[in-house]
Amino acid sequence: MTNLSKKMKRGGQSLRNEDRISNLPDALLVQILSSLPTKAVISTGVLSKRWRSLWKTMPNLAFTYNATNDLERFSSNVCRCLLSHQAPVLQSLLLNIYCDDGISVDCDIGILLGVAFGLHVRELELQVRPRELYSRRLFRYPTSLYNCGTLETLKLSHHVLIDIPFPVFLKSLRTLRLSGVRYKDDDSVVNLLSGCSRLQNLEVVQCRQSDVKTFAIDVPSLQRLIIRNTREVVYVIKAPSLKYLEVVGRIAFGSILIGNTPELEEAVIAISGIISDYIMRSLTPAKRLFLSSSDPITYPTDSIFYRLVDFELQTCNAEWGNLLMLMLDASPKLQALKLTGFPPCSKEKDDVACEKWNQPKNVPECLLLHLQTLVWESYKGQREEEKEVAKYILRNANHLKKATFIRLFASVGELESMLKASNSCQLVFK
């Protein structure tokens, strides 16, 4: 018998038809199945008696309903799957619903969510999308489900109506994402957030017209807040534990009101609108800051960014040169500076001239003592003001280790030949 034949025989049995996968531990099989769609996982139940019950221990389930299918059959199948679930905890459930205008899905979704809450689901994601682009049909999230002690993450998207006449009780909720949903009124927002005593992460994507005029966020435990807005809504933010703030989109002047944020570590403000001195003042505790606006950015008088070590400014308005000097003067511990234009693929106008900038009377402390890296993307060097800003930084940054200029059609001869304050500074041109 050849060596190959010997290897194919163990205990007199051939390995050709051996089911090696089924010999794996249940925990490993569940991990493998977790990478497959739920429908495919359930279909493995036909393989053997062991596989018939294995899928019932899956911690994460996801179901999608398409309007072309039978809604009653879909609901029945999903309900049966949920009732058959045998894992100690349902870790996550995703319901992705595509529906016709003429078909109501409220009752079916409500029942399925009720069953999931009975299984102590930890993470719930619900997406409701009508096939008609401008449909006005909304799914009203059941008020009875706003009282759950185990839900840790809730994500609601698209045609979901938040109508809450009384405070909720979601004591374990730590992450909430509201993307393109509708709100009945201002009180519905207040009643939702006031019942989330442990909420740490909140993301609000406002892309549809709603009846909310003031979006009040009064959450003492909140640490991370993201607002993406394209509608005229006033945001009033009271979050003393906030560590990360991101505001992106079309924001009207005076529509962002931020309270005291002493623990703020990072902020990203990229809006089409005026960044007021009120907003800027609320950002002074930040360690890392990104600013971008095609409209003026009003610097707050006598404000110091006493913890700022990393600053990025998008040079997309004519006053960026003077704003930069003000920021350098007010950021005594700044170590990293990055200047960027709009990316080449952007539809925004990248060719923004810098107005006449005023050289500071005194060299900012951060240049003398702390600045170590400079990155300037989309550097053109075709305007005198731009070249003067670059020269000023290189001439006065005593501890600069590396200055990188990513240029667009620019001559860098003047920079290459210029004396630098730091002899160890490495100039890089890309």
NORJO-V914509 format. One record per pair of residues at least 24 apart in sequence whose C-alpha atoms are under 7 Angstrom apart, sorted by the first residue. I is the first residue (numbers start at 1). J is the second residue. D is the distance in Angstrom with one decimal. If there is no record, write none. Layout:
BEGIN
i = {I & I}
j = {J & J}
d = {D & D}
END
This chain:
BEGIN
i = {30 & 38 & 38 & 56 & 56 & 56 & 56 & 57 & 57 & 57 & 58 & 59 & 59 & 59 & 59 & 59 & 60 & 60 & 60 & 60 & 61 & 61 & 61 & 62 & 62 & 62 & 63 & 63 & 63 & 64 & 64 & 64 & 65 & 65 & 65 & 66 & 66 & 66 & 67 & 67 & 67 & 75 & 79 & 82 & 82 & 89 & 89 & 89 & 90 & 90 & 90 & 90 & 91 & 91 & 91 & 92 & 92 & 92 & 92 & 93 & 93 & 93 & 94 & 94 & 94 & 95 & 95 & 95 & 96 & 96 & 96 & 97 & 97 & 97 & 98 & 98 & 98 & 98 & 99 & 99 & 99 & 100 & 100 & 101 & 101 & 101 & 106 & 106 & 110 & 120 & 121 & 121 & 122 & 122 & 122 & 122 & 123 & 123 & 123 & 123 & 124 & 124 & 124 & 125 & 125 & 125 & 126 & 126 & 126 & 127 & 127 & 127 & 128 & 128 & 128 & 128 & 129 & 129 & 146 & 156 & 157 & 162 & 163 & 164 & 164 & 164 & 166 & 167 & 167 & 167 & 167 & 168 & 168 & 169 & 169 & 170 & 170 & 171 & 171 & 171 & 172 & 173 & 173 & 174 & 174 & 174 & 174 & 175 & 175 & 175 & 175 & 176 & 176 & 176 & 177 & 177 & 177 & 178 & 178 & 178 & 179 & 179 & 179 & 180 & 180 & 180 & 180 & 182 & 183 & 183 & 183 & 184 & 185 & 185 & 186 & 186 & 186 & 186 & 189 & 190 & 193 & 194 & 197 & 200 & 201 & 202 & 203 & 204 & 205 & 206 & 206 & 207 & 258 & 293 & 303 & 304 & 304 & 305 & 305 & 306 & 306 & 306 & 307 & 308 & 308 & 309 & 309 & 309 & 309 & 310 & 310 & 310 & 310 & 311 & 311 & 311 & 312 & 312 & 312 & 313 & 313 & 313 & 314 & 314 & 314 & 315 & 315 & 315 & 316 & 316 & 316 & 317 & 318 & 318 & 318 & 318 & 319 & 319 & 320 & 321 & 321 & 322 & 322 & 328 & 328 & 329 & 329 & 331 & 332 & 332 & 333 & 333 & 334 & 334 & 334 & 335 & 335 & 335 & 335 & 336 & 336 & 336 & 336 & 337 & 337 & 337 & 338 & 338 & 338 & 339 & 339 & 339 & 340 & 340 & 340 & 341 & 341 & 354 & 354 & 356 & 357 & 367 & 367 & 367 & 368 & 368 & 368 & 369 & 369 & 370 & 371 & 371 & 371 & 372 & 372 & 372 & 372 & 373 & 373 & 373 & 373 & 374 & 374 & 374 & 375 & 375 & 375 & 376 & 376 & 376 & 377 & 377 & 377 & 378 & 378 & 378 & 379 & 379 & 379 & 379 & 380 & 380 & 380 & 380 & 381 & 381 & 382 & 394 & 394 & 395 & 395 & 395 & 396 & 397 & 397 & 398 & 400 & 401 & 401 & 402 & 402 & 403 & 403 & 404 & 404 & 405 & 405 & 406}
j = {58 & 62 & 63 & 84 & 85 & 86 & 87 & 85 & 86 & 87 & 87 & 87 & 89 & 90 & 91 & 92 & 90 & 91 & 92 & 93 & 92 & 93 & 94 & 93 & 94 & 95 & 94 & 95 & 96 & 95 & 96 & 97 & 96 & 97 & 98 & 97 & 98 & 99 & 98 & 99 & 100 & 108 & 112 & 115 & 116 & 119 & 120 & 121 & 119 & 120 & 121 & 122 & 121 & 122 & 123 & 121 & 122 & 123 & 124 & 123 & 124 & 125 & 124 & 125 & 126 & 125 & 126 & 127 & 126 & 127 & 128 & 127 & 128 & 129 & 128 & 129 & 130 & 131 & 129 & 130 & 131 & 130 & 131 & 130 & 135 & 137 & 139 & 140 & 142 & 150 & 150 & 151 & 150 & 151 & 152 & 153 & 151 & 152 & 153 & 154 & 153 & 154 & 155 & 154 & 155 & 156 & 155 & 156 & 157 & 156 & 157 & 158 & 157 & 158 & 159 & 160 & 158 & 159 & 170 & 181 & 181 & 188 & 188 & 188 & 191 & 192 & 191 & 191 & 192 & 194 & 195 & 192 & 195 & 195 & 196 & 195 & 196 & 196 & 197 & 198 & 198 & 198 & 199 & 198 & 199 & 200 & 201 & 199 & 200 & 201 & 202 & 201 & 202 & 203 & 202 & 203 & 204 & 203 & 204 & 205 & 204 & 205 & 206 & 205 & 206 & 207 & 208 & 210 & 210 & 211 & 212 & 211 & 211 & 212 & 212 & 213 & 214 & 215 & 215 & 216 & 219 & 219 & 221 & 224 & 225 & 226 & 227 & 228 & 229 & 230 & 231 & 231 & 282 & 317 & 330 & 330 & 331 & 330 & 331 & 331 & 332 & 333 & 333 & 333 & 334 & 333 & 334 & 335 & 336 & 334 & 335 & 336 & 337 & 336 & 337 & 338 & 337 & 338 & 339 & 338 & 339 & 340 & 339 & 340 & 341 & 339 & 340 & 341 & 341 & 350 & 352 & 352 & 352 & 353 & 354 & 355 & 354 & 355 & 354 & 354 & 357 & 357 & 358 & 364 & 366 & 364 & 365 & 366 & 365 & 366 & 366 & 370 & 366 & 370 & 371 & 370 & 371 & 372 & 373 & 371 & 372 & 373 & 374 & 373 & 374 & 375 & 374 & 375 & 376 & 375 & 376 & 377 & 376 & 377 & 378 & 377 & 378 & 385 & 386 & 385 & 385 & 396 & 397 & 398 & 396 & 397 & 398 & 398 & 399 & 399 & 397 & 399 & 400 & 399 & 400 & 401 & 402 & 400 & 401 & 402 & 403 & 402 & 403 & 404 & 403 & 404 & 405 & 404 & 405 & 406 & 405 & 406 & 407 & 406 & 407 & 408 & 405 & 406 & 407 & 408 & 407 & 408 & 409 & 410 & 410 & 411 & 410 & 420 & 421 & 419 & 420 & 421 & 421 & 421 & 422 & 422 & 425 & 425 & 426 & 426 & 427 & 427 & 428 & 428 & 429 & 429 & 430 & 430}
d = {6.3 & 5.8 & 6.9 & 6.3 & 4.8 & 5.4 & 6.9 & 6.3 & 5.2 & 4.4 & 6.6 & 6.4 & 6.8 & 5.1 & 5.0 & 6.7 & 6.6 & 5.6 & 4.7 & 6.1 & 6.2 & 5.0 & 6.4 & 5.6 & 4.4 & 6.1 & 6.2 & 5.2 & 6.3 & 6.0 & 4.6 & 5.8 & 6.3 & 4.9 & 5.9 & 6.5 & 4.9 & 6.5 & 5.5 & 4.6 & 5.8 & 6.2 & 6.1 & 7.0 & 6.8 & 6.6 & 6.2 & 6.6 & 6.1 & 6.3 & 4.7 & 6.5 & 5.6 & 5.0 & 6.1 & 6.1 & 5.9 & 4.4 & 5.8 & 6.3 & 5.1 & 6.3 & 6.1 & 4.8 & 6.0 & 6.4 & 5.0 & 6.3 & 6.1 & 4.8 & 6.3 & 6.0 & 4.8 & 6.1 & 6.2 & 4.9 & 5.5 & 6.2 & 6.3 & 4.7 & 6.0 & 5.6 & 5.8 & 6.5 & 6.9 & 6.4 & 5.8 & 6.9 & 6.5 & 5.7 & 6.7 & 6.0 & 5.8 & 4.4 & 5.2 & 6.5 & 6.0 & 5.9 & 4.5 & 6.0 & 6.2 & 5.1 & 6.2 & 6.0 & 4.5 & 6.0 & 6.2 & 5.1 & 6.3 & 6.1 & 4.8 & 6.2 & 6.6 & 5.8 & 5.4 & 6.5 & 6.2 & 6.0 & 6.6 & 7.0 & 5.7 & 6.5 & 5.6 & 4.6 & 6.4 & 6.9 & 5.8 & 4.2 & 6.2 & 6.6 & 5.8 & 5.7 & 4.7 & 4.8 & 6.6 & 5.8 & 5.2 & 5.8 & 5.9 & 6.4 & 6.3 & 6.2 & 5.6 & 5.7 & 4.1 & 5.0 & 6.2 & 6.1 & 6.1 & 4.6 & 6.0 & 6.2 & 5.0 & 6.4 & 5.9 & 4.7 & 6.1 & 6.2 & 5.0 & 6.1 & 6.0 & 4.5 & 6.6 & 5.6 & 5.3 & 5.2 & 5.9 & 5.6 & 6.0 & 6.3 & 6.4 & 5.9 & 5.3 & 5.0 & 5.0 & 6.7 & 6.2 & 6.5 & 6.7 & 6.3 & 6.9 & 7.0 & 6.9 & 6.1 & 6.1 & 6.4 & 6.0 & 6.2 & 6.0 & 6.2 & 6.5 & 6.4 & 6.3 & 6.9 & 6.9 & 4.8 & 6.3 & 5.8 & 5.0 & 6.0 & 6.5 & 6.9 & 6.6 & 6.2 & 5.7 & 5.7 & 4.0 & 5.0 & 6.2 & 6.1 & 6.1 & 4.7 & 6.1 & 6.3 & 5.1 & 6.3 & 5.9 & 4.6 & 5.8 & 6.4 & 5.1 & 6.3 & 5.8 & 4.7 & 5.4 & 6.6 & 5.9 & 5.3 & 6.2 & 6.6 & 6.0 & 6.2 & 6.1 & 5.6 & 4.6 & 5.4 & 6.1 & 5.8 & 6.6 & 6.2 & 5.7 & 5.2 & 6.4 & 6.0 & 6.7 & 4.6 & 6.8 & 6.5 & 5.2 & 4.6 & 5.5 & 6.0 & 5.4 & 6.1 & 5.7 & 5.3 & 4.0 & 5.2 & 6.6 & 6.0 & 6.0 & 4.9 & 6.1 & 6.3 & 5.0 & 6.4 & 5.8 & 4.6 & 5.7 & 6.3 & 4.7 & 6.0 & 6.0 & 4.7 & 6.2 & 6.5 & 5.6 & 6.3 & 6.9 & 6.5 & 6.8 & 6.0 & 4.3 & 6.5 & 6.5 & 5.5 & 5.3 & 6.6 & 6.4 & 6.3 & 6.4 & 6.1 & 5.7 & 5.7 & 4.1 & 5.1 & 6.7 & 5.9 & 6.0 & 5.1 & 5.8 & 6.4 & 4.6 & 6.1 & 5.9 & 4.7 & 6.0 & 6.2 & 4.9 & 6.1 & 6.1 & 4.6 & 6.5 & 5.7 & 5.1 & 5.5 & 6.3 & 5.9 & 4.4 & 5.9 & 5.6 & 5.1 & 6.1 & 4.6 & 5.4 & 6.6 & 6.5 & 5.3 & 6.4 & 6.7 & 4.9 & 4.9 & 5.4 & 5.8 & 6.6 & 4.7 & 5.5 & 4.3 & 6.0 & 4.6 & 6.0 & 5.0 & 6.1 & 4.6 & 5.9 & 4.9 & 6.3 & 4.8}
END
